[in-house]
Structure formats: structure tokens, C-alpha cells
Amino acid sequence: MQENNRKLNHFIKEYGLRLNEQQRSAVLRTQGKTLLLAVPGSGKTTVILARTTFMIRELGVDPGSILTVTFSRAGARDLQERCLDVYGDDRPPAFSTIHSFALSVIRYCERRMHREAFGILENSARLQSEVYREIKGQNPSEADLSDIASKVTYVKNLMLPAKEIAKLECADLDFGEFYTKYEKVKKQKRLMDFDDLLVYAYRLLKKSRPLLAYYRKRYRHINIDEAQDTSKVQYEIIRLLAEGCESLFMVGDEDQSIYGFRGAYPEGLLSFKEDYPDGEILLMETNFRSTGRLVKSADAFIRLNEGRYDKRIRTDNPDGVSPEHEYFKNQEELYHYILESVKRERKDTAVLYRNNESVLPLIDLFEREGEPYFLKEHNPLFFSNFMIRDIRDFCRFAVHPNDFETFVRIYYKMSASISKGNIRALSRGSGPVLERFLNMDIPDWLYDQVDELRKGFEKLPDSSPAEGLRTILYEIGYMDFLEYRIENGIKRTYVTQKLDIIRTLAGRETTMTGFFERLDRLRSIVLSPPEQSRRGPVFTTIHSAKGLEFEKVLMLDICDTVLPAASQGTPEEVRRAYLEEVRLFYVGVTRAKKELVFLSAGTPRRQPQGREDSPFIPYYLKPGRKNRPKLPQV
């Protein structure tokens, strides 16, 4: 050990490194099974690269025997580039995603067996869409496909049995039926989707001793980055490989496990000593990123989490400014505040939000002003939302009152008791649909309802988008339909958020035509943004911001039922979901280096549409607050 300390001192001096005692201990841990718990901003990437290069340069370890697994191609590429840039090794060790590694296992096995087992399904959405049409008799929306893909990933990564799969809800489907058909079609076509790679590779390694022996011999040292994001099947693959290796070095933080919807399995970290009794758990508790006040608040807040290791976050950085909570009269005022503060300060700023659509009014505003920004995620699902489609149809019918096909799509979404029999009778005529309806032999009460609809539709073409939206919602009665959808399972938060954004965007246009053209323009921007500059602020979800840091962070969506999100299920499922919300908030606030501001529209405590401020905010702003937000009772 003394000799390794001497070698480490030489290594540190050669490369000009600065390592504290906890970081030194981690770099020196080059044998055995190790779990390194690294708080946000503690320099885990520096330690992974320093340890790996130290083993190669000072201890003579073969680079080809080292495998570092991370969970995104960007992460693997970044680690490899930093290894080459900093340490200048012509023969770097392997940096790979877990999926790429799984594919290499499958291809190696195929070469040994002299046959190709399965093809890789490049576009699983297309096949999932086909299966959806077979079951439902209609095309799925983009939102439906996103939900389906997420559930399939969840099932594969947690290795759920059939009885658990059957309980899942997804896109108005019997998901158990969908999943069975989807798997059957893939098998018939001899195809594997992206998540099948993991399951198949695990089965191959578990079944074939020679195959497992080959990889154990090849990779004697295994590093796992972001270990808290490892799914169950990924964890089981790692366990198989680690059984015979010289060192397993897992780096993560159970307090930053935020991908439960993708099958993340933080239990793997929590059961480390059970799985590896001779292993060692090390801590890195010094945050080099954030100011003292931000660190103190984050440390107090994360104690709301349960099922965690006992660790504290500390820093030697100055206290800095306190985190703030700013209120604005409405959403429009909030968005303009962000714009003006960015123009004025020109700081390294990030705007973080829970849901992708939350940033659309901000993108729209920055585009109108010609201000640069960087959109990290390109997610157009909002524009295929059923409410957007419905509002388009209402407006289309107002302009084309003879359009019977459009009327059929929306008639049951109005505040009138129009029956299918009425629709059949109307299908046999021509001319303005509602005029023909009024000329039919119908009861007086129905006549009055339809006449009110006619008056509402006549107003629409000459209305401003804001006025037109109010007409659609409250005079034509679309809001009643949305309430019906809420009563039958759709989350109120989902509807409210979408309507808030629609209202904001509508308020910036003078005509309905201009409003819909603007929606189309925004969709094209989100799908394929124009050349972006990092001179402007970064717009990103909290999930996507993980691993990043910014001088100043502005946080949106911090209200109850959004963060923390409302959840359903058994008491235990609700509790687990809530704890992940705690961790998500923690990840968001720990992105800030110097300044953190929560932004809310409405009065203190209450935001528009009756939403309360997130209970997390007061607890974070006042560390040690006695009235802790209560976890759901099991």
C-alpha cells in the first residue's frame, strides 16, 4: 500500500492533479469490489479517469483489460475523449454503453456459432404502431407511441413476469395483450429491439460457461459509471462479469436515481454489501461545484429521501447568495422575466423544467426576439396532443361549416346531446351541417343546444385566438369533454399544463390562422432547431440536466402535482414514486453553482388553475424546517 501511495504521489505531480483524501482513497482502490458514493459536484469523472490511468501508467495494468460502462453514447464518448485529451494515451481502455457491450456479446456468440441469431429492429416505433393498429383499429398518436416505448423498456429492464406486465396501463391499451402480440411478431420476423439486447446477452452469459469465461478473462477490471441508473437486467449482467474479475468499481449516488420509469434499479447499490460481502463502500462528500448556502440547503433537503446511505454534502466554497423564489402575476410575465434577465446578465444560465412542453412559450419568445438559446432535447409530442388536434378541428369546422367529416370527429366533444342516430340522419344531406341539424325534427331542448353551438362557431372565424379558445372551451363546451376525460382516468395536471401553454401561445397572436401557423413553426423548430449557440441559456428538462452544471439555474414547473407529481397505485407504489420526486428535485437544485431561482406565476402558495406551490420549496429554502413534507403512508 505504501508503494502505491508513492506511485500515486508521482502520478498526481506528473499530471498536476489536486485530490482530497476521499478522492485519493478511491483512486488507490484498484483491487476488489468497490462502491464509490459520490455526491453531486464531487468530481466522480475526474476520479474514474485518474484511477483508470493510474492503473495503466503506474501499476502496469493492460488497457485492454479495463472496461468502463456508462449509460449513454454521449457519456461513453465524453469519457474516452477526456481520457485521451488529459492523459494522452494512444491505446485507451474500452468505454462503452451497456447496450453496446450487450451487442458485442451477441455478435461474438453468433460468430462462434456461425449463424446470425436475430436482426436488430432499427425502428421499433413502426412495428409497435402496426401492433397498436391491429388491436385498436386506428393509428396511435406520437404520445401513445412514446408511452408504449417507455413501458416496453420498463418491462425488459426490470425483467417483469407476465402477471406483472398484465397489470400495467398504457395508451388506453390492454398492455398485456399488446406486449404479447409485439413479442410474437418480433419472434416471427427474427428481430430484437434495443432492450432485447440486454435480455438476450444476459441469457447467453448465464447459459454459456465458455462465453462467460471469455469475457471474465478479457475484462479483469470493470468500472460502472452512474451506477444508480443501472436497471435490474443490467445489474445482473454486471454481477455475472464481476464474479471473477480483479476489480469492480461502481460509482454512483442513490440520491440521484431518477429513472424509475425506465427501469432503474437503485436497490443494486443499496444491497451492495449483501452481494459483495468483502467489498468496500467509499464516500466522496465534498461538493466542489456549488456555494455554501446551496450545498447546505441541498444536504438538508435530501434527507427527505428514504433507503439511502448515511452521507453528508459539504463544501469549502464561500456561502454566496441564498436561493430565491420569485412570483409573477401570470405566465407571460414570468417568461419575459427570463428573457430580460438573460439579456441583462449574459451568464452561464440553464432553465430547467419537468415537462418538455413547459419551455415552448419560452422558445417562442426567444425566437420572436432573435435571442440565442440552446435546446438540449427535441421532443415534439406536444404538437400531436389530442387537445391541439381537437382545437384545430373546431376552428376548421367554423371556417368550413359543410365539412361533415370534421364534424363527426368533434360532435361528441361539444355540450350538446347529439346521438349517433342524429349523425346517421345528417350523413344523407349536404350543406352547412348545423343548419341542416336545426331543420330536422328534433326536440326543443336539443334545438336550443345546437343553436347555441351554431352561434359559437359563427363567432370563431373573427375572434382572436385567446377569445376563440374561450369560446371553444366554454360556449361550445369542450371543457366539459375534458372534465369527462379527467373523471375517466386522464390526469388533471396533464390537461391543465397543456391548456396553460395553449393559452399563452394563443395570447401572442391576433388571428387563428396566425396561431396555427405559429404552432407549426414551433414544431419544426423543436424537431430540427436552427443553428444554436451556447452563448445563450440552455433549455433542458431536469432529467436531461443530470451531470451538468451552470452558474445560474432557473427552475420552472415547481408546483404541487407537477413536482412532486401526483401518482396512483398501491401505497408502496405511491411512496416509491414520491421518493423519486424528492430525488428529481435534488438533482435539479444541485445543477446550480452560484445562483438558484424558483419561478412561479400567481400568488404566493397558489398558482394559476388552483395549483399549490411545491411543498419541496419551503423545506429547501429553510434548511432544518420542522414541518417536513410528509411521505405517503404505506
N, C-alpha and C positions, 0 to 999 in steps of 0.2 A: 504493500500500500504506500509506503514511504517513497519507493521508487516511482510509482505512478504519480504521486504528488509532485515530485521533482520534474517529471516529464511534463506534467500539466503546467507548471510554472514556466517552463521553457516555451511551451505551446502558446500560452497566454501572452508572453512577452513578444514572441515572433509575430503574432497576428494583431497585437495591440488591443486585446480584449479586456473588458472590465467585467468580472464575475463576482457576485457576492457569495457568501458561504453556501447558501442553499443551491445556487446555480453550480458552484464548484462540486458539491456533493453529487448533483445529478450527472455532471459530465464524467465524474470518476466512477460512476456506477456502470461498469462495462460488462459485468457478468451477472447471471441470474435473472430472475423475473422482477421487474420494477414497475411500479405505478407512480408517475410523477403528477401530482395535483397542482396545476398552475393557475393562479387567479388571473383575471384579465390584466393585460399590460405588464406581465411579469417576465416577458422575454422568452417564451417557450420555443419559438422558432430559432432564436439565437442558440439556445441550449441544444436543440436537436441537431443543428448543423455543427456546432462546436464539438459535441460528443462524437458524432459520426466521423468528422475529420480528425479529431484527436486519436480515435481508434486506428484510423488508416495511417496517419503520419507518424505518430509516436509509438503506437503499440504494434504496428505491422500487420493489422487485420486486412485481409484481401477485400478490396472494394466490392468485388463480385459476390461476396458472401453476405452483404448487407442489403436488406430490403426495407424501404421506408414506404408505408402505406398511408395515404391520405384519402379524402373522400370527395375530391373534385379534381378534374383535369387541370384546372387553373392552379389549384393548390400544389399539385404534384409538379407542374411546370415551374411554378414560382420557387419551390424548394430546390429543384435541380439548378435553375439559373443562379440563385443566390449562392449555392454551393460552389459553382464554377466561378462566379464573379468574385466572391470573397476569398476562397481558398485556392482557386486556380488549378484544380485537379483535372488532368486530361482524361482520366478514367473515373468518372463519378460512380457512386453506388446507384442502385436502382431506386427510382422514385416512381411510384405507381398508384393509380386508384385501385380500390379493391375490386371493381368490376373488370379493369384491365388485367389484373392478376388472375381473376377467375377465368377470363377468356384464354389466357395463356395456358392455364391448366387444362382446359378443354381441348385446345388445339394440340398441345403436346400429347395428350391421350389419344387423340384422333390419329396423329402421325404414327404412334406406336401400334395402333390397331389397323392402320392402313385404310381408314374409312372416315368419311365425314358424317358425324352423328346427326347434327341438325344445322340448318341455316339460321342466321341471325335476322330477326324481324326488325328491319330498319325503321318501319313506320307502324308502330303498334296502334296508333290512333286510328289508322284506316281500318285495320281488322276489328278493333273494338267498336268502331262505328257500324261496321257490317253486322256484327252480332247484335248490337243495340237495335238496328232496323229490323232484324229478324224477329226480335222479341216484341218491340213496341209498334212496329209498322210505320215508323217515321224517323227522320234524321235527328240525331242528337244535336244539341247546341254545343258551342265551344265550352261553355261552363260545365255541361253534362260530361263531356269527354275529359275535361280536366279532373272532375270529381272521380270518374271511373278509373283513370290512370293512377290517381293518388291511392285509391282503395286497393288496386291490384298490387302496387308497390308495397303497401302496408301489409297485405296478406302474405306476400312472398318473404318479406324481410323478417316478419315475426314468426314465420313458419306455422301459421294458424291451421288447426284441424278443420275439417268440413263443418262440424257443428258450430264452430265459432264464426266461420265465414258466412254461414246461413243467417246469422244474427245482424250482419252489417246492413246499413241503409245507404243507398247511393243513387242519386239522379232519378228518383221516382221508379227505381227498378227493384225487382226481386234480385238482389245482388248474388245470392247463392245460385240462382238459375243462370244469370249472366256469366258468372265465373266458370261454372261447369261447361257451358257451351263454348266459351272463349278458349278454355284449356283443350277441349275436344278438337276444335278447329285447328289450333296450333299443332296438335299431335298429328292430325291428318295431313297437314301440309309440311310436317317435319321442320317446324320452326321453333325458335326460342326467342322470347322477348328479353329486354335488358335485365330484368330482375331474375329471369330463369337462369342466367349465367351463374349467379351466386348459388342458387339451389342445386344446380347440376354439378358445379365444381365441388361443392361440399359433399355431395353424394359420391362423386368419383374418389375424392381424397379419403373419405371414410371407408369406402368399399375396397379400394385397391391399396394394399400394403406397399407394393413396389413403387407405385406412383407417389404415395405419401413419403416414402423413404427418399425418393429422388429429390423432392422439394426440401425436406428437412436437411439433407446433405448439402444442397445448393445454397440455402439461406440459413446461415448459422446465427445471424443477428437480425432481429426483426424490430423495427420501430413502427409504432402506431400513433399517428398524429390525430388530434381531435377525437380521442377515444370515446368521449361521451356520446358521439353521434353514431357509433357503431350499432348496427342492428343485430338481432339475435343470430341470424344466419351468418353474418359477417363475423360476429364474435366466435361462433362455433368453428369457422374456418381457421381463425387465428389460434384458437385453442389446439386444434389438430397440429398446426405447424409448430407451435411453441413448445409442444411436449418434449421435443428432442433438440431444441436449439440451445446455444450457449447463452444468449441474452434475449430477453423480451423487454422492450422499453416502451411502455404505454404512457402517452402524455394526454391529459385531458382535464376536465373540470366538470363534475356532476352538476354544479350550479349553472352551467351554461348548456345544459341539454334541452334543446328547443325543437327537436324534430320528431316528436312523438307521432305526428301524422304520417311520417314516412317510415315508421317502424323502429326509431331509435330505441336502444336498449341500455339505458344507463345503469340498469341492475348489474351489468357486467363489471362496471367499475366498483359498485358497492359490494360485490361478492368477491373481489379480487383475492383477499386472504383465504377465503374458502377454496377457491380454485387453485391458488398457488400458495400453500401454507408456508413455504420457505421464501416467498417473495418479500419485497420491502416496499413500503409506501413512503415517498418523499414529498415534501411540500416546497412550493415556491410562492411565498405570500407577499412579496414586495411588488407593488404596482409602480412602475416607472413612468406610466402614461399620464395619470390624472393628478390634479391638485388635491391638497389635503382635505378640503371640505367635500369634494366629490367622492373621494375614497371613503371618508367617514360615513357618509350617507349610504353609499353602496354596501359597505360592510354591515351596517345595522339592518338595512333592508333585506338582504339575502338570508338573514336568519329566520325569515318567514318560511323559507323552504324547509321541507322535511326530507328525511332519508338522505343526509349529507354527511360528509366528513367534517370534523371539527377543525376549521382553519379560519384565520383572520386575514383581512386585507390591510396592509399598511403601506405607507409611503414616506419618503423623506422630502417630497416636493413641498413647496410653500402652500399655505392654505388656499390662496386665490379667492375668487369671488364665489358667493353662495349660489346654488342652483335657484332658478326663479320659476314662477308660474304667472303667465300673462293672460289676461282676459280681454276679449274684444266683443263688440256689440253683435257682430254677425261673422259668418264665414268669409265674406268678401273682404271685410276689414282685416281679418287675420291674414289672408293671402297677400294683401297689399303691404302689410307689416313685414312679411318675409321678403318680399321684393325690395322694399325700400331699405331694410337693414342690410341685405346683400349688397345693394348698390353703394351704400354708405361705408360699410366696413371692409368689404373685399377680403374677408377672412376665409380660411380653410373651413368651410361650413358644410354640414350634412343636414338634410331634412329627412327625418325618419318617420315612418308611418306603419300601421299594422297591415292595411289592405292596399293593394296596388292602385285601386281606383281613387283613393284619397288624394293622390297627387295630380290627378287630371286637371282640376281647375288651376293648379299652380303652373303646370306645363303650359296650359292655355295662356295664362297671364304673362309668363316669361316670353313665350313666342310672340305675343302681341307687342311686347316692349322691346323685342330684339335683344334680350338679355341671355348670355350664355348659361348653360346648365349641363349637368351630366346625369342622364337617366341610366341607372345601373341595371334595371330589369325592364324587359319589353313584354308586357302582358296585356293583350287586347281584349280580354274576356268581357270587360265591362260593356263593350260595344255590341256584343251579341246577347246581352242580357234580355230576358223576356219583356221587361218593362220598357226598354228602349224600343224593341220591336213593336210592342203594343202602341206606344205613343206615336210612332211613325204611322202605324195603320190608322189610328184615329184621325190624324192630320190628312192622310191620303184620302180617306173616305170623305172628309169635309170638302176637299177640293174636287173629288170625283164621286158625287152622290149616287151615280149609276153603278158603281163598282160593287157588284153583288159578292164577288169572291172575297174582297176585303171585309165587307160587312159580315160575312159568315165567320171570319176569323175573330171578330170582336163583339158580336151581338150579345153573347152571354157575359161579357165583361162590363156591361152597362147597367144602370139602375132601372131596368125595365124587365118585366116578366115575359120575355119573348120565348116562345116554345119552339121545339123542333118542327112541330106541325105548322107553325107560322112561317118558318123558314122554307118548308116544302112548298107552301102556297105561294110565297114570294118568288120562288125559283122559276115559276111558269110565266112570269111577266117581264117587262122591260121598263126603262125609265128610272127616275130617282127612287131609290129603294124605300126611303121613309115616307115619301108622298104616296107611293103605292100601298104601303102598310096602313096609312091613315084612311085610305079609300076602301079598305077591307071591312068586312062585317066583324068588328071586334067590340068588346065591352067598353063602356065609357071610361072606366078606370085605366084600362090599357091604352085607350086613345090618348088620355091625358099624359101618361108616361112617355109614349112615343112622340107626342107633340113637344114635350119638354126636351127630348133628345134632339129633335129636328132643330129647335131654336138654338140649342147648344152648338150643334155642328155648323149652323149658319154663321155663328159668331167667330168660329175658329180662323177662317182664312184671313180676316182683317185684324186679328188680335196680335199683340206682341207675344213672343214665346212665353214670358212669365205669366201673362194673362191667359194665354191658351192652355198652359199647363194647369192652372187653377180651374179652368172650365172643364178640362178632361177629367180631373180628379174629383171635382165636387158637383158640377152640374150634369155632366154626362154619367158620372157615378163610378169611375174607375177605382176610386179609393175604396168603395165598398167591396169590389172584387179583391183588392189587395188585402183587406181585412179578412175576407173569406180564406185567402191563401195562408194568412198568418194563423188563423184558427185551425187550419188543416196541416200544420207542420213547418211551414217556412218561417224562419226566424224574423222577428220584428226588426231586429238590428239590421239584417240584410236589406230589408225593404227601405228602412229609414235612411241608411247610408247612401243607397242608390238615388233616392229621391233628393237628398241634400245636394248631391253632385249635379243632378239634372237641373235643379232649381238654380244653382249657382251659375252654371254654363248658360242656361236659358236667359238669365238676367243680364247677360252681356251682349245679347243680340236684339235687333229690332224687328226681325221677321222670322217666321217659322222656317222659311227656305234657308235663310242665313244660319239658323240654329242647326239644322240637319247637315248643312254643308260643313259647318264647324265641327260637328261630331265626326263626320267622315275624314276631315283633315286631321283631327286629333288621333283617330285610329291609325291613319297612315304614318303619323309621327311616331306613335308608340311601336308599331310594327317595324318600321325602318327609320329610326331617327336620323335627322340631318347630321352633318359632321358636328361632333360635340367637343367641347373644350373643358378640361379640368380647371380652367380659370374660374368657372362658375361653381355654384354649390352642387353637391351630389344629392340626388333624389333616390332614396332606396328604402325598401322595407327593412324592418328590424332584423328579420331572418337573414336577409342578404347582406346586412351590415356586419354580421358576425366576423370577427377577425380584423376589422378595420378600425381606424381611429381618426378623429377630426378635432381641430382646435375648438370648434363650436358646434354644438348639436341642438337642433330644434326638433321637438317631438310633437307630432300630431296624434290624433286617434286615442288620446289618453282619457277615455271616459268609460264609465261602467257599462258593461255588456259588449264593449269593444276590446278593452284591455283593463281588467280581465274579461274575456269573452264569456257569454252565457253558455252553459253546457248542459247536456242531458245524459241520462243513463242511470246506472246504479250509483248508490252513494260513493262507492270506491272509485268508479269511473269519473264521477264529478270531482272528487278530491284530487285525483291524479291530474285531471285536466287543469284544475285550478293551480296546482303546484307548477305545472309547466308555464302557466301565465305569469307566475311570480318570476320564474327564470327568464322568460322572454323580456319582461320589463327590466330586469337586471342587466341582461345583455345590451339593451338599448341605452341605458344610462351610463354604462361603462365604456361606451364608444367615445365619450367626451374627454378631451384633455384639459381644457381650461374653463369652458362655459357650457352650461346646460340650461335650456329654457323649455318648459312645457307650455304649449299654446292651446287655449280653449276659446270657443265662441259662445257667448252667453253670459249669464251672471255667475258669480262665484257659487260653486256647488252644482248649479243646474245649467246644463247646456241645452241647445235647441232640441225640440221634439221630446222634452221631458227627460233627457238623459242626465244622470248624475256624473260628477267628476269621478275619475277612478279612485277607489279607496287607497290605491298604492301611493298617490301623490303626497298626501299629508304625512304618511308614515315615512316616505323617503325624505321629504323636506325637513322633517323634525326628527332626527335620529333619536331613538330611545323613547319615542312617543308611547304612552301607556295603552291607549285604546287601539291595540293592534287589529288590523283587518282579520276577521275570523275565517279560518279554513272551514270548508263544508264538513259537516259532521258525518262520520261513517256509521 
